[in-house]
Amino acid sequence: MNELPEKSCSIERLVTIPEDVEKVLQGKKTATRRNGVYAYPDEIMVLDGKEFKIDKLYKQTLGEMTDEHAQQEGFANMEDYKQSILALHPKMPWVPKMSVWVHEFSPVTQ
């Protein structure tokens, strides 16, 4: 297995936008893509008192993303996801070769 890099941020910063938090709580968002590593597999993220386990962490380029990946992010399709990202980062160009870290997660059931 490839060795994972050091975290660039903490797990508490993985999902912070209120609309995204709500999507996670509703089960509509099961992954988040970031420029760096925010959490390792098996770590627990707590949102609104509910626990979510990081299941997978891997690299992907924006160009490799499909509508299915966008749906993991809580969007209908890639175009909606792309427009949301560009709205969050107004000066950022959409570069298909850009790599991101995919953090996939699921609710912890008690």
N, C-alpha and C positions, 0 to 999 in steps of 0.2 A: 504494500500500500504506500502511496506517496505520502511523504511527511507534510503535515499541514503547517502553514506559516503562523507566526505569532499573530494574535488578534490585533486589529487596527482600531477596534472600538469594543465596548462592552455589550453583552447580551441585552441589557436594558435599553439600548439604543436601536435594537434590531427593527422593531415595529413601533413607531411613535406617532404617526399621523392618525388623528382620531378616526377618520373614515376607514383606514387600514385596520386599526385595532378592532373596530366594529365588524369588519369583514372576517377577521380571524375568529372572533367570538361567535359569529354566525356560521362558521365552517365554510365560508366562501373563499377564503384565502389560506392556502396551505404552504406557501413558499414566498420568500423575499430574496431579491437579488441586490447585492451591494458590491461596491468597489473593493471592499476589504472583508476580512473575516471578523464577524461579530460574535460567533458562537461555534462551539464544536459539537459533534454528535454526542447525544445523551445529556447535554446540558438542558436545564429547565428555564423556560422563559415564562414570566408571570404577567398576565394582562388582566386587569380588572379582577384580580383575585383568583383567576383560573390559570392552571398550569398547562404548558405546551412543551413537549419534548422535541429537541432538534433530532431529526431522524437521519438526515443526510446533509453533507456539505461537499460541493464539487464546483469546478470551474466550468463556465460556458461562455461562448461569445454571444453577443446580441444577435448576430446573424444566424445563429443556430436555433434561436427561439422560434417556437411554433404557436399557433392559436391555443393549443393545449397548455403550453407553458404560461401563456398570458392568463388563461383561466385559473391556473394554480395561484396566480397573483391577484385574482379576484376581478379580472376584466373579461369582457365578452370575447375579445379577439386581440391580435397583435397590434392592430392600428390604435385601438383604444389604450392599450398599455403604453405604446410608444408616445402618444400624445400626452398622456399623464406624466410620463418621465420628463419629456421635454418642457412641460409646463412647470414642473418642480425645479428644473435646472435650465433656465432660459438661455443661457449662453452655451450650453453643451450641444455639440453636434451629435447626431445619431450615427455612430460608427459601428457597422456590422462586425468588424474585427475586434472591437473592444471586449476584453474578458471581464466577467463579473463572477462573484462567488454566489452560488445558489444555496440558500439555507432552506431546507424542507423541514416542516414540523407537523406535529399532530397533537390533539388534546391528550392529556394524561387522564386516564380513567381510574377512578378510585375504587 
